[in-house]
Amino acid sequence: MRTDLSPLFRATVGFDRMMNLLDSAARVDDGALSYPPYNIEKTGEDSYRITMAVAGFGEEDLEITVKENSLVISGRKEKTENGSKTFLHHGIAQRAFERRFDLADYIKVTGAGLENGLLNVELVREIPEAKKPRSIKIETLNADQAKVIENAAA
């Protein structure tokens, strides 16, 4: 099922990134969603982990790239010409893949590790001090301290 989002593009201003996300989500191929399988978990108030099952891939076969608000995890397995292997059943997929994740503002990738065929990518939300909420102290003013704004028309 294809959804046409062009009426939303005509009716909004400044929501380009959100509209692009919606449009790309509508275009995703169902086959691309199934390999390799992954989990996204919240590990703390501002921390997350993406765990991807990459059985058969080593560290040298995987690449993690972050550009702007996009995380790309790709895997390429070099084919070896080894005629000594004869498979009766070849069920472990080692085909090339590329998985993209759109990251929210202020999400940073802090590290990655490969253990037991699982690739763990650690993420954290780091909000700059200027964007964090701050409290404003309310002070009581005396009559002497109050400022009177005079009417400019008078």
C-alpha positions in Angstrom: 0.0 0.0 0.0 1.5 3.3 -1.1 0.5 6.5 0.8 0.7 9.9 -0.9 2.0 12.5 1.4 2.1 15.4 -1.1 -1.0 17.2 0.5 1.0 17.4 3.8 4.0 18.9 2.0 1.8 21.6 0.5 0.3 22.5 3.9 3.3 22.7 6.1 6.3 25.0 6.5 9.5 24.1 8.3 8.6 20.4 8.9 10.8 19.1 6.1 12.8 16.6 8.2 9.6 15.1 9.7 8.0 14.9 6.3 11.0 13.2 4.8 11.0 10.7 7.7 7.3 9.9 7.0 7.9 9.6 3.3 10.9 7.3 3.7 8.9 5.1 6.2 6.2 4.7 3.6 8.7 3.6 1.0 10.4 0.9 3.1 10.5 -2.5 1.5 9.2 -5.2 3.9 12.0 -7.6 2.8 14.6 -5.0 4.0 13.0 -4.9 7.4 13.7 -8.6 8.2 17.5 -8.8 7.8 19.4 -8.6 10.0 17.0 -8.6 13.0 17.6 -6.0 15.7 16.3 -4.7 19.0 16.2 -1.1 20.3 16.1 -0.8 24.0 16.1 2.0 26.5 18.9 1.4 29.0 18.5 4.6 31.1 16.7 7.9 31.2 18.7 9.3 28.3 20.5 6.2 27.0 19.7 3.6 24.4 21.1 0.4 22.8 20.6 -1.0 19.4 21.4 -4.8 19.3 21.7 -6.4 15.9 22.1 -10.1 15.2 25.1 -10.4 12.8 26.0 -14.0 13.0 29.0 -14.9 10.8 30.2 -11.3 10.6 33.5 -10.2 12.2 34.5 -6.7 13.3 36.4 -6.3 9.9 33.1 -7.1 8.0 31.0 -4.4 9.8 31.0 -0.6 9.4 29.2 1.9 11.5 28.8 5.5 10.1 27.1 8.5 11.7 26.3 11.5 9.5 24.2 14.3 10.8 21.1 12.6 12.2 21.5 9.3 10.4 23.2 6.1 11.7 24.1 3.5 9.1 25.2 0.0 10.0 26.4 -2.1 7.1 28.0 -5.5 6.7 29.9 -7.0 3.8 31.3 -10.5 3.9 34.1 -11.3 1.5 33.5 -14.4 -0.5 36.2 -17.0 0.0 37.0 -19.5 -2.7 37.1 -22.6 -0.5 35.9 -25.6 -2.4 36.4 -27.9 0.6 33.0 -26.8 2.1 29.9 -28.7 1.0 26.7 -27.5 2.7 23.8 -29.8 3.1 21.8 -26.9 4.5 23.0 -23.3 4.3 20.7 -21.4 6.8 23.0 -18.8 8.2 22.6 -15.7 6.0 25.8 -13.8 5.4 24.5 -11.6 2.7 25.5 -7.9 2.6 23.2 -5.5 4.4 22.7 -1.9 5.2 20.5 -0.7 8.0 19.6 3.0 8.5 18.4 4.6 11.7 17.2 8.2 11.8 18.4 9.7 15.1 16.6 12.4 17.0 18.3 15.7 17.8 21.1 15.5 20.3 21.4 11.7 20.1 25.1 10.7 20.0 26.7 7.3 19.3 29.0 6.6 22.3 30.4 3.2 21.4 29.9 -0.2 19.8 30.9 -3.8 20.6 30.6 -7.2 19.0 29.9 -10.2 21.3 28.5 -13.6 20.6 27.3 -12.6 17.1 25.4 -9.6 18.5 26.5 -6.0 17.6 25.7 -3.6 20.4 25.6 0.2 19.5 25.3 2.5 22.5 23.5 5.8 22.1 23.0 8.7 24.6 20.9 11.9 24.4 23.1 14.9 25.3 21.1 18.0 25.5 23.2 21.2 25.5 23.0 23.4 28.6 21.4 26.2 26.5 18.5 23.9 25.6 17.8 22.5 29.0 15.0 23.9 31.1 16.0 26.3 33.8 14.3 27.8 36.8 13.8 31.6 37.1 13.8 32.9 40.7 10.8 35.1 41.4 11.6 38.1 43.6 9.2 40.4 45.5 9.7 44.0 44.5 9.3 46.9 47.0 7.4 50.0 45.9 10.7 51.8 45.7 12.2 49.2 43.3 9.2 49.0 40.9 9.6 50.8 37.7 6.9 52.9 36.2 6.4 52.9 32.5 5.2 56.2 31.3 2.8 56.6 28.5 4.7 57.9 25.5 1.6 59.6 24.1 1.2 61.9 27.2 
